[in-house]
Amino acid sequence: MHETPTARFLDISVQPTTMAELTDVVAEGIATNQKWVIANHNLHSLYLYHKEVAEIPNGPFQRYFNRAHRTHIDGMSIVALARLYGRDVHRTHRIGYIDWLPTLMGSAAEKKWRVFYLGSAPGVTDRGVAILRERHKGLEINGQHGYFDINPESAENQEILRQIAEFQPHLLLVGMGMPRQEHWVEANFDAIQANVTLVSGAALDYVAGVIPTPPRWSGQLGVEWAFRLAAEPKRLASRYLIEPWTVLRVVARDMLSTAIAAETAFPLEAESKLD
């Protein structure tokens, strides 16, 4: 498989990938018996990334993304920011788990991949896993809820790792919300026995019907956040109404520093443009 160009901006790196291409990446990792993490960036993760950079150099969230074999785009805001920085990124490179999960589970059923899902609330996990089994005949999937002590040395965490090791999944989906899911993967990576590990956020909650699914056209138009905010205002108000302003300040500072650096490096050129 050819290498996908990396788009770098605002101190993050993403590999613009279509849904079909990302499914092929998962298939390659499983077929060649790799141990890969596939990460994703959206506006929330960009906010959390820069917040951690300011507070903890080389913190777990940063190490998680450094470890990732591939980081795809999950959010039209990242597409827009990448284009603002002149990167070759398009709407088709936005991959949300609500849209991708049916394709991914269809491939898992067809190719006989074992799938383990870790996350969601007690009861919700079982319901979501049962629905996926019903929708994708032959899908071999197991799951455990995400309400446990994630301290790597805790008895509950060790039991989770034991269950995963016993099931020997080709594909591990971790849906415990950012940054908890990324922290868990990073802290337990060496002990995780799976080929490809993905963080899937609330994807199974949508499958289980505990959160209303936004109209699918809303994702490509960049307004899915409004439907999600309406469905979960208490949980998502800060994410969608406050965090973007912090990210805008990061963008403004970055562009200002870039402009100053360019003027310092090429003072005569800068002056000629003013004439």
PASEBA-1860 file (N, C-alpha, C; in nm, 3 decimals):
! residues 275
1> MHETPTAR> 0.085/-0.119/0.000/0.000/0.000/0.000/0.089/0.124/0.000 ~ 0.054/0.224/-0.088/0.138/0.342/-0.097/0.120/0.429/0.026 ~ 0.225/0.506/0.056/0.223/0.594/0.172/0.132/0.714/0.146 ~ 0.050/0.747/0.244/-0.036/0.864/0.234/0.040/0.987/0.281 ~ 0.040/1.096/0.202/0.110/1.218/0.246/0.056/1.267/0.380 ~ 0.144/1.322/0.461/0.106/1.375/0.591/0.086/1.526/0.582 ~ -0.024/1.572/0.638/-0.051/1.715/0.645/-0.019/1.762/0.786 ~ 0.074/1.858/0.797/0.116/1.907/0.928/0.075/2.054/0.942
9> FLDISVQP> 0.015/2.087/1.054/-0.021/2.225/1.085/-0.060/2.230/1.232 ~ -0.040/2.345/1.294/-0.074/2.367/1.435/-0.014/2.260/1.526 ~ 0.104/2.211/1.492/0.178/2.111/1.570/0.116/1.972/1.569 ~ 0.016/1.949/1.483/-0.039/1.814/1.471/-0.012/1.760/1.331 ~ -0.026/1.629/1.317/-0.009/1.564/1.188/-0.129/1.474/1.161 ~ -0.182/1.482/1.039/-0.290/1.392/0.998/-0.256/1.338/0.860 ~ -0.309/1.220/0.831/-0.293/1.162/0.699/-0.432/1.162/0.632 ~ -0.457/1.255/0.540/-0.589/1.263/0.475/-0.622/1.131/0.405
17> TTMAELTD> -0.731/1.069/0.447/-0.764/0.934/0.405/-0.914/0.923/0.381 ~ -0.955/0.854/0.277/-1.097/0.829/0.255/-1.140/0.708/0.339 ~ -1.271/0.688/0.348/-1.323/0.577/0.427/-1.274/0.443/0.373 ~ -1.279/0.428/0.241/-1.234/0.302/0.179/-1.086/0.279/0.206 ~ -1.007/0.384/0.195/-0.863/0.372/0.219/-0.834/0.334/0.364 ~ -0.910/0.391/0.458/-0.885/0.359/0.598/-0.923/0.216/0.630 ~ -1.030/0.167/0.567/-1.066/0.026/0.584/-0.955/-0.064/0.532 ~ -0.893/-0.024/0.421/-0.780/-0.100/0.366/-0.660/-0.098/0.461
25> VVAEGIAT> -0.638/0.015/0.530/-0.528/0.023/0.627/-0.551/-0.078/0.740 ~ -0.675/-0.083/0.790/-0.708/-0.179/0.896/-0.683/-0.321/0.845 ~ -0.730/-0.351/0.726/-0.713/-0.484/0.668/-0.566/-0.520/0.654 ~ -0.484/-0.423/0.613/-0.340/-0.448/0.599/-0.277/-0.479/0.734 ~ -0.314/-0.403/0.836/-0.259/-0.426/0.969/-0.291/-0.564/1.022 ~ -0.413/-0.608/0.994/-0.455/-0.741/1.041/-0.389/-0.850/0.958 ~ -0.389/-0.833/0.826/-0.333/-0.936/0.736/-0.185/-0.958/0.761 ~ -0.113/-0.852/0.799/0.032/-0.863/0.819/0.068/-0.877/0.967
33> NQKWVIAN> -0.034/-0.899/1.050/-0.015/-0.925/1.193/0.062/-0.812/1.263 ~ 0.023/-0.688/1.230/0.085/-0.572/1.294/0.019/-0.543/1.429 ~ 0.079/-0.451/1.502/0.018/-0.397/1.623/0.015/-0.245/1.606 ~ -0.098/-0.197/1.554/-0.110/-0.057/1.515/-0.217/0.014/1.596 ~ -0.193/0.141/1.618/-0.294/0.232/1.670/-0.334/0.324/1.557 ~ -0.464/0.337/1.533/-0.515/0.433/1.437/-0.590/0.541/1.515 ~ -0.538/0.662/1.508/-0.594/0.773/1.586/-0.678/0.863/1.495 ~ -0.739/0.963/1.554/-0.814/1.061/1.476/-0.809/1.197/1.545
41> HNLHSLYL> -0.819/1.302/1.465/-0.822/1.437/1.518/-0.952/1.507/1.480 ~ -1.010/1.575/1.577/-1.121/1.667/1.553/-1.092/1.795/1.632 ~ -1.186/1.886/1.635/-1.159/2.013/1.703/-1.138/1.993/1.853 ~ -1.210/1.898/1.912/-1.196/1.870/2.055/-1.058/1.817/2.087 ~ -1.008/1.724/2.004/-0.875/1.669/2.029/-0.767/1.774/2.007 ~ -0.789/1.865/1.909/-0.693/1.973/1.887/-0.685/2.064/2.010 ~ -0.802/2.094/2.069/-0.806/2.173/2.193/-0.733/2.100/2.306 ~ -0.764/1.972/2.325/-0.701/1.895/2.432/-0.551/1.881/2.411
49> YHKEVAEI> -0.509/1.866/2.285/-0.367/1.851/2.253/-0.290/1.976/2.295 ~ -0.339/2.092/2.254/-0.268/2.216/2.287/-0.278/2.250/2.436 ~ -0.387/2.212/2.498/-0.400/2.232/2.643/-0.295/2.150/2.717 ~ -0.276/2.024/2.673/-0.177/1.939/2.738/-0.035/1.988/2.710 ~ -0.010/2.032/2.586/0.123/2.084/2.552/0.161/2.198/2.645 ~ 0.063/2.285/2.676/0.090/2.400/2.762/0.113/2.360/2.907 ~ 0.055/2.246/2.948/0.062/2.206/3.088/0.164/2.096/3.115 ~ 0.173/1.998/3.023/0.259/1.881/3.044/0.334/1.849/2.916
57> PNGPFQRY> 0.457/1.892/2.901/0.534/1.854/2.783/0.545/1.702/2.771 ~ 0.519/1.652/2.650/0.526/1.508/2.623/0.432/1.429/2.714 ~ 0.310/1.479/2.733/0.210/1.410/2.814/0.151/1.292/2.740 ~ 0.061/1.216/2.805/0.008/1.093/2.746/-0.071/1.114/2.617 ~ -0.143/1.226/2.607/-0.220/1.253/2.486/-0.124/1.274/2.369 ~ -0.017/1.348/2.390/0.083/1.369/2.285/0.152/1.238/2.249 ~ 0.186/1.158/2.348/0.254/1.030/2.320/0.163/0.937/2.242 ~ 0.034/0.942/2.271/-0.061/0.858/2.198/-0.057/0.890/2.048
65> FNRAHRTH> -0.063/1.018/2.014/-0.062/1.056/1.873/0.074/1.029/1.810 ~ 0.181/1.042/1.885/0.314/1.008/1.832/0.324/0.859/1.802 ~ 0.253/0.779/1.879/0.257/0.634/1.860/0.175/0.589/1.739 ~ 0.074/0.666/1.702/-0.023/0.622/1.601/0.042/0.592/1.467 ~ 0.000/0.481/1.408/0.045/0.445/1.273/-0.021/0.535/1.170 ~ -0.144/0.574/1.196/-0.220/0.660/1.105/-0.313/0.747/1.189 ~ -0.324/0.874/1.154/-0.418/0.964/1.220/-0.509/1.022/1.113 ~ -0.636/0.983/1.116/-0.729/1.033/1.015/-0.806/1.153/1.070
73> IDGMSIVA> -0.884/1.215/0.983/-0.957/1.336/1.018/-1.100/1.300/1.057 ~ -1.142/1.342/1.175/-1.279/1.319/1.222/-1.339/1.455/1.258 ~ -1.378/1.530/1.157/-1.437/1.662/1.183/-1.409/1.758/1.070 ~ -1.515/1.824/1.021/-1.498/1.919/0.912/-1.415/2.040/0.954 ~ -1.410/2.068/1.085/-1.327/2.180/1.132/-1.179/2.154/1.102 ~ -1.135/2.029/1.113/-0.996/1.995/1.081/-0.972/2.005/0.931 ~ -1.071/1.965/0.851/-1.060/1.983/0.706/-1.043/2.131/0.674 ~ -1.126/2.216/0.736/-1.120/2.360/0.710/-0.986/2.419/0.754
81> LARLYGRD> -0.936/2.378/0.870/-0.808/2.430/0.917/-0.693/2.385/0.827 ~ -0.697/2.259/0.785/-0.593/2.209/0.696/-0.591/2.289/0.565 ~ -0.708/2.317/0.511/-0.716/2.395/0.387/-0.670/2.539/0.409 ~ -0.700/2.592/0.527/-0.653/2.727/0.561/-0.501/2.734/0.554 ~ -0.436/2.625/0.592/-0.290/2.619/0.589/-0.236/2.567/0.454 ~ -0.324/2.558/0.357/-0.281/2.522/0.222/-0.258/2.374/0.200 ~ -0.313/2.289/0.287/-0.293/2.145/0.271/-0.398/2.087/0.176 ~ -0.361/1.979/0.110/-0.449/1.915/0.011/-0.546/1.821/0.082
89> VHRTHRIG> -0.648/1.878/0.139/-0.747/1.803/0.218/-0.886/1.839/0.167 ~ -0.975/1.738/0.162/-1.108/1.758/0.106/-1.216/1.696/0.196 ~ -1.341/1.724/0.162/-1.453/1.674/0.243/-1.452/1.522/0.255 ~ -1.409/1.454/0.149/-1.408/1.307/0.151/-1.308/1.251/0.252 ~ -1.219/1.336/0.304/-1.120/1.292/0.403/-1.174/1.300/0.546 ~ -1.295/1.350/0.561/-1.357/1.353/0.694/-1.425/1.218/0.718 ~ -1.377/1.146/0.819/-1.431/1.013/0.851/-1.485/1.013/0.992 ~ -1.617/1.010/1.006/-1.680/0.999/1.137/-1.716/0.853/1.164
97> YIDWLPTL> -1.705/0.813/1.288/-1.729/0.671/1.319/-1.874/0.630/1.297 ~ -1.967/0.724/1.309/-2.106/0.689/1.282/-2.119/0.640/1.138 ~ -2.048/0.704/1.047/-2.054/0.667/0.905/-1.966/0.546/0.874 ~ -1.850/0.539/0.938/-1.753/0.435/0.902/-1.785/0.300/0.966 ~ -1.847/0.299/1.083/-1.866/0.175/1.158/-1.939/0.067/1.076 ~ -2.048/0.099/1.003/-2.113/-0.008/0.925/-2.018/-0.072/0.823 ~ -1.938/0.008/0.753/-1.842/-0.046/0.657/-1.737/-0.130/0.727 ~ -1.686/-0.081/0.839/-1.582/-0.152/0.912/-1.633/-0.286/0.966
105> MGSAAEKK> -1.754/-0.285/1.023/-1.811/-0.409/1.077/-1.850/-0.505/0.964 ~ -1.890/-0.450/0.849/-1.918/-0.536/0.735/-1.793/-0.608/0.688 ~ -1.681/-0.537/0.684/-1.554/-0.600/0.648/-1.513/-0.703/0.751 ~ -1.536/-0.671/0.880/-1.500/-0.764/0.988/-1.578/-0.895/0.975 ~ -1.707/-0.884/0.943/-1.789/-1.005/0.927/-1.744/-1.085/0.805 ~ -1.716/-1.015/0.697/-1.677/-1.083/0.573/-1.540/-1.149/0.586 ~ -1.446/-1.082/0.652/-1.310/-1.133/0.659/-1.282/-1.213/0.787 ~ -1.385/-1.231/0.869/-1.375/-1.312/0.992/-1.279/-1.250/1.093
113> WRVFYLGS> -1.281/-1.118/1.105/-1.203/-1.053/1.208/-1.276/-1.063/1.341 ~ -1.204/-1.092/1.446/-1.261/-1.086/1.580/-1.252/-0.941/1.630 ~ -1.364/-0.891/1.682/-1.372/-0.752/1.726/-1.406/-0.747/1.874 ~ -1.331/-0.666/1.949/-1.362/-0.643/2.090/-1.391/-0.495/2.108 ~ -1.505/-0.465/2.172/-1.541/-0.327/2.199/-1.531/-0.301/2.349 ~ -1.457/-0.195/2.385/-1.442/-0.155/2.525/-1.493/-0.012/2.539 ~ -1.602/0.004/2.613/-1.654/0.138/2.632/-1.803/0.140/2.656 ~ -1.861/0.262/2.661/-2.003/0.286/2.687/-2.040/0.246/2.828
121> APGVTDRG> -2.166/0.266/2.862/-2.215/0.239/2.997/-2.261/0.095/3.010 ~ -2.266/0.043/3.134/-2.319/-0.092/3.154/-2.457/-0.105/3.092 ~ -2.479/-0.213/3.020/-2.606/-0.234/2.952/-2.605/-0.182/2.810 ~ -2.551/-0.064/2.791/-2.544/-0.004/2.656/-2.450/-0.084/2.568 ~ -2.338/-0.127/2.625/-2.241/-0.205/2.548/-2.304/-0.334/2.496 ~ -2.372/-0.406/2.584/-2.435/-0.533/2.542/-2.539/-0.509/2.434 ~ -2.619/-0.402/2.449/-2.722/-0.372/2.350/-2.659/-0.337/2.215 ~ -2.556/-0.253/2.217/-2.491/-0.214/2.092/-2.424/-0.332/2.023
129> VAILRERH> -2.356/-0.415/2.100/-2.290/-0.533/2.044/-2.393/-0.627/1.982 ~ -2.506/-0.647/2.049/-2.611/-0.735/1.997/-2.666/-0.680/1.865 ~ -2.685/-0.550/1.857/-2.735/-0.489/1.733/-2.635/-0.507/1.619 ~ -2.507/-0.490/1.648/-2.406/-0.510/1.544/-2.404/-0.655/1.496 ~ -2.420/-0.748/1.587/-2.427/-0.890/1.548/-2.546/-0.915/1.456 ~ -2.658/-0.850/1.488/-2.780/-0.869/1.408/-2.764/-0.808/1.270 ~ -2.700/-0.691/1.263/-2.685/-0.621/1.135/-2.581/-0.685/1.045 ~ -2.481/-0.747/1.106/-2.369/-0.803/1.028/-2.358/-0.952/1.061
137> KGLEINGQ> -2.426/-1.032/0.983/-2.431/-1.175/1.009/-2.291/-1.237/1.006 ~ -2.263/-1.314/1.108/-2.133/-1.379/1.117/-2.028/-1.297/1.189 ~ -2.064/-1.176/1.232/-1.967/-1.092/1.301/-1.934/-1.152/1.438 ~ -1.805/-1.173/1.461/-1.758/-1.226/1.589/-1.712/-1.108/1.674 ~ -1.797/-1.066/1.767/-1.769/-0.948/1.846/-1.801/-0.972/1.992 ~ -1.718/-0.919/2.078/-1.739/-0.927/2.223/-1.720/-0.786/2.278 ~ -1.765/-0.763/2.401/-1.752/-0.629/2.454/-1.756/-0.623/2.605 ~ -1.711/-0.510/2.657/-1.713/-0.482/2.801/-1.733/-0.332/2.818
145> HGYFDINP> -1.815/-0.296/2.917/-1.842/-0.153/2.937/-1.716/-0.081/2.986 ~ -1.720/0.051/2.977/-1.602/0.131/3.008/-1.601/0.192/3.146 ~ -1.689/0.147/3.233/-1.696/0.201/3.369/-1.613/0.114/3.463 ~ -1.484/0.137/3.464/-1.393/0.060/3.549/-1.276/0.148/3.586 ~ -1.199/0.106/3.683/-1.081/0.179/3.728/-0.971/0.162/3.624 ~ -0.937/0.272/3.553/-0.841/0.259/3.443/-0.695/0.267/3.490 ~ -0.673/0.275/3.620/-0.535/0.266/3.669/-0.474/0.136/3.617 ~ -0.362/0.143/3.544/-0.306/0.022/3.481/-0.287/-0.095/3.577
153> ESAENQEI> -0.260/-0.065/3.705/-0.233/-0.173/3.801/-0.357/-0.219/3.875 ~ -0.472/-0.158/3.852/-0.592/-0.196/3.925/-0.640/-0.335/3.884 ~ -0.710/-0.401/3.975/-0.762/-0.535/3.947/-0.861/-0.531/3.831 ~ -0.943/-0.426/3.824/-1.042/-0.415/3.716/-0.973/-0.399/3.581 ~ -0.871/-0.317/3.577/-0.799/-0.298/3.451/-0.729/-0.426/3.407 ~ -0.669/-0.495/3.500/-0.602/-0.621/3.468/-0.701/-0.725/3.416 ~ -0.824/-0.722/3.471/-0.927/-0.815/3.424/-0.969/-0.782/3.282 ~ -0.979/-0.653/3.251/-1.012/-0.612/3.114/-0.906/-0.662/3.017
161> LRQIAEFQ> -0.780/-0.642/3.052/-0.671/-0.687/2.965/-0.672/-0.838/2.949 ~ -0.709/-0.908/3.056/-0.718/-1.054/3.048/-0.827/-1.097/2.951 ~ -0.943/-1.029/2.958/-1.054/-1.061/2.867/-1.015/-1.037/2.721 ~ -0.946/-0.926/2.698/-0.903/-0.896/2.561/-0.804/-1.002/2.513 ~ -0.708/-1.037/2.597/-0.608/-1.138/2.560/-0.674/-1.273/2.532 ~ -0.775/-1.306/2.611/-0.844/-1.435/2.592/-0.921/-1.437/2.460 ~ -0.979/-1.323/2.423/-1.058/-1.316/2.299/-0.968/-1.306/2.175 ~ -0.846/-1.254/2.193/-0.750/-1.238/2.083/-0.812/-1.162/1.964
169> PHLLLVGM> -0.855/-1.039/1.986/-0.920/-0.967/1.876/-0.821/-0.921/1.769 ~ -0.869/-0.921/1.647/-0.793/-0.855/1.541/-0.811/-0.704/1.551 ~ -0.929/-0.663/1.597/-0.966/-0.523/1.602/-1.020/-0.488/1.740 ~ -0.961/-0.388/1.803/-1.006/-0.340/1.934/-1.059/-0.199/1.919 ~ -1.186/-0.178/1.955/-1.247/-0.046/1.954/-1.261/0.002/2.098 ~ -1.210/0.123/2.125/-1.215/0.178/2.261/-1.300/0.305/2.256 ~ -1.415/0.301/2.322/-1.507/0.414/2.317/-1.537/0.467/2.456 ~ -1.444/0.542/2.512/-1.461/0.594/2.648/-1.451/0.746/2.653
177> GMPRQEHW> -1.458/0.812/2.537/-1.452/0.957/2.534/-1.310/1.010/2.545 ~ -1.288/1.125/2.482/-1.156/1.190/2.488/-1.142/1.269/2.619 ~ -1.024/1.267/2.681/-0.902/1.194/2.643/-0.888/1.060/2.715 ~ -0.994/1.018/2.786/-0.984/0.896/2.867/-0.945/0.775/2.781 ~ -1.007/0.762/2.664/-0.980/0.646/2.580/-0.835/0.647/2.528 ~ -0.787/0.764/2.489/-0.648/0.774/2.442/-0.549/0.747/2.554 ~ -0.578/0.799/2.673/-0.491/0.774/2.788/-0.486/0.624/2.819 ~ -0.602/0.557/2.810/-0.605/0.414/2.841/-0.520/0.336/2.739
185> VEANFDAI> -0.536/0.367/2.612/-0.459/0.297/2.509/-0.310/0.319/2.529 ~ -0.271/0.443/2.555/-0.129/0.475/2.572/-0.071/0.404/2.695 ~ -0.146/0.404/2.806/-0.096/0.344/2.930/-0.087/0.192/2.920 ~ -0.170/0.130/2.837/-0.179/-0.017/2.833/-0.130/-0.076/2.702 ~ -0.070/0.005/2.616/-0.037/-0.043/2.482/0.044/-0.172/2.483 ~ 0.146/-0.178/2.564/0.234/-0.297/2.565/0.158/-0.423/2.605 ~ 0.054/-0.408/2.687/-0.021/-0.523/2.737/-0.141/-0.558/2.649 ~ -0.179/-0.468/2.561/-0.295/-0.493/2.475/-0.260/-0.598/2.370
193> QANVTLVS> -0.341/-0.701/2.360/-0.319/-0.806/2.261/-0.427/-0.793/2.153 ~ -0.398/-0.711/2.054/-0.486/-0.689/1.940/-0.400/-0.637/1.826 ~ -0.446/-0.660/1.703/-0.371/-0.609/1.588/-0.388/-0.459/1.570 ~ -0.512/-0.415/1.555/-0.539/-0.274/1.529/-0.630/-0.219/1.638 ~ -0.587/-0.111/1.701/-0.666/-0.047/1.806/-0.714/0.089/1.757 ~ -0.845/0.111/1.769/-0.908/0.236/1.729/-0.980/0.297/1.847 ~ -0.985/0.430/1.856/-1.070/0.494/1.955/-1.194/0.546/1.883 ~ -1.311/0.507/1.933/-1.435/0.529/1.858/-1.536/0.619/1.927
201> GAALDYVA> -1.498/0.681/2.040/-1.588/0.775/2.105/-1.723/0.713/2.137 ~ -1.829/0.786/2.102/-1.965/0.743/2.136/-2.032/0.663/2.025 ~ -1.954/0.607/1.932/-2.013/0.540/1.815/-2.112/0.431/1.854 ~ -2.079/0.349/1.954/-2.169/0.241/1.991/-2.294/0.293/2.062 ~ -2.283/0.408/2.128/-2.401/0.468/2.190/-2.505/0.504/2.084 ~ -2.458/0.550/1.968/-2.551/0.578/1.858/-2.613/0.449/1.806 ~ -2.531/0.345/1.792/-2.583/0.216/1.746/-2.689/0.165/1.842 ~ -2.665/0.179/1.972/-2.758/0.130/2.073/-2.881/0.218/2.087
209> GVIPTPPR> -2.879/0.336/2.028/-2.996/0.424/2.031/-3.009/0.510/2.155 ~ -2.904/0.517/2.237/-2.914/0.599/2.359/-2.887/0.746/2.328 ~ -2.828/0.774/2.212/-2.808/0.910/2.164/-2.867/0.919/2.024 ~ -2.951/1.019/1.996/-3.007/1.032/1.861/-2.898/1.053/1.757 ~ -2.908/0.985/1.646/-2.810/0.998/1.539/-2.841/1.121/1.454 ~ -2.747/1.214/1.440/-2.771/1.333/1.357/-2.793/1.294/1.212 ~ -2.865/1.376/1.135/-2.879/1.348/0.991/-2.741/1.336/0.927 ~ -2.723/1.236/0.843/-2.589/1.209/0.793/-2.537/1.317/0.698
217> WSGQLGVE> -2.627/1.398/0.638/-2.579/1.508/0.555/-2.511/1.616/0.638 ~ -2.543/1.619/0.769/-2.491/1.726/0.854/-2.340/1.717/0.874 ~ -2.286/1.596/0.867/-2.142/1.579/0.887/-2.061/1.643/0.776 ~ -2.101/1.617/0.651/-2.027/1.672/0.537/-2.044/1.823/0.524 ~ -2.153/1.876/0.580/-2.174/2.020/0.576/-2.112/2.092/0.696 ~ -2.059/2.015/0.790/-1.993/2.075/0.905/-2.086/2.126/1.013 ~ -2.211/2.077/1.016/-2.306/2.124/1.118/-2.356/2.011/1.208 ~ -2.289/1.897/1.203/-2.331/1.786/1.289/-2.323/1.824/1.437
225> WAFRLAAE> -2.228/1.912/1.469/-2.210/1.954/1.608/-2.338/2.014/1.665 ~ -2.416/2.083/1.583/-2.538/2.148/1.631/-2.641/2.043/1.674 ~ -2.652/1.935/1.599/-2.745/1.828/1.634/-2.698/1.755/1.760 ~ -2.568/1.734/1.771/-2.514/1.668/1.889/-2.531/1.756/2.013 ~ -2.511/1.885/1.996/-2.528/1.978/2.108/-2.673/1.979/2.155 ~ -2.767/1.976/2.061/-2.909/1.973/2.097/-2.946/1.845/2.171 ~ -2.880/1.734/2.136/-2.910/1.605/2.200/-2.847/1.593/2.338 ~ -2.726/1.653/2.358/-2.655/1.642/2.486/-2.599/1.777/2.527
233> PKRLASRY> -2.685/1.873/2.558/-2.636/2.009/2.586/-2.545/2.020/2.706 ~ -2.574/1.948/2.813/-2.491/1.960/2.934/-2.351/1.906/2.911 ~ -2.341/1.793/2.842/-2.211/1.731/2.821/-2.129/1.803/2.716 ~ -2.194/1.860/2.616/-2.120/1.911/2.500/-2.116/2.063/2.488 ~ -2.180/2.134/2.581/-2.183/2.281/2.570/-2.044/2.341/2.567 ~ -1.958/2.299/2.659/-1.823/2.353/2.664/-1.745/2.318/2.537 ~ -1.761/2.194/2.490/-1.686/2.149/2.372/-1.720/2.233/2.249 ~ -1.847/2.262/2.229/-1.887/2.327/2.105/-1.904/2.479/2.116
241> LIEPWTVL> -1.918/2.532/2.237/-1.941/2.675/2.252/-1.823/2.751/2.311 ~ -1.731/2.681/2.378/-1.619/2.748/2.444/-1.484/2.708/2.382 ~ -1.463/2.578/2.365/-1.333/2.532/2.316/-1.294/2.590/2.179 ~ -1.389/2.608/2.086/-1.348/2.664/1.956/-1.280/2.800/1.966 ~ -1.320/2.881/2.065/-1.257/3.013/2.080/-1.111/2.999/2.123 ~ -1.083/2.900/2.206/-0.945/2.874/2.246/-0.862/2.831/2.125 ~ -0.920/2.744/2.042/-0.850/2.698/1.921/-0.826/2.815/1.826 ~ -0.923/2.904/1.813/-0.906/3.021/1.727/-0.790/3.109/1.775
249> RVVARDML> -0.773/3.119/1.906/-0.659/3.195/1.958/-0.527/3.128/1.922 ~ -0.525/2.994/1.928/-0.405/2.919/1.889/-0.373/2.946/1.742 ~ -0.477/2.943/1.657/-0.458/2.968/1.514/-0.406/3.109/1.491 ~ -0.466/3.207/1.560/-0.424/3.346/1.543/-0.279/3.366/1.584 ~ -0.240/3.307/1.699/-0.101/3.319/1.744/-0.005/3.255/1.645 ~ -0.045/3.139/1.593/0.041/3.067/1.500/0.060/3.147/1.371 ~ -0.048/3.202/1.320/-0.039/3.278/1.196/0.040/3.408/1.216 ~ 0.023/3.469/1.333/0.099/3.591/1.361/0.247/3.561/1.372
257> STAIAAET> 0.283/3.454/1.442/0.425/3.418/1.455/0.484/3.379/1.322 ~ 0.404/3.313/1.236/0.451/3.276/1.102/0.477/3.400/1.018 ~ 0.385/3.497/1.028/0.400/3.621/0.951/0.523/3.699/0.998 ~ 0.545/3.704/1.129/0.661/3.775/1.183/0.790/3.706/1.141 ~ 0.789/3.573/1.145/0.909/3.498/1.104/0.940/3.521/0.957 ~ 0.835/3.525/0.874/0.856/3.547/0.731/0.910/3.687/0.705 ~ 0.860/3.787/0.776/0.906/3.924/0.758/1.050/3.939/0.805 ~ 1.084/3.866/0.911/1.221/3.872/0.963/1.319/3.805/0.867
265> AFPLEAES> 1.274/3.694/0.808/1.360/3.619/0.717/1.378/3.689/0.583 ~ 1.273/3.760/0.537/1.278/3.825/0.406/1.235/3.971/0.419 ~ 1.311/4.055/0.489/1.269/4.192/0.513/1.255/4.275/0.387 ~ 1.344/4.257/0.291/1.336/4.337/0.168/1.214/4.299/0.086 ~ 1.185/4.172/0.079/1.067/4.125/0.007/0.940/4.177/0.071 ~ 0.939/4.177/0.208/0.822/4.225/0.279/0.802/4.372/0.252 ~ 0.914/4.450/0.245/0.903/4.593/0.221/0.854/4.621/0.080 ~ 0.901/4.541/-0.016/0.861/4.563/-0.155/0.712/4.541/-0.174
273> KLD> 0.654/4.452/-0.096/0.511/4.427/-0.108/0.428/4.543/-0.057 ~ 0.491/4.624/0.029/0.421/4.740/0.083/0.429/4.860/-0.010 ~ 0.525/4.861/-0.105/0.544/4.974/-0.195/0.430/4.982/-0.299
END
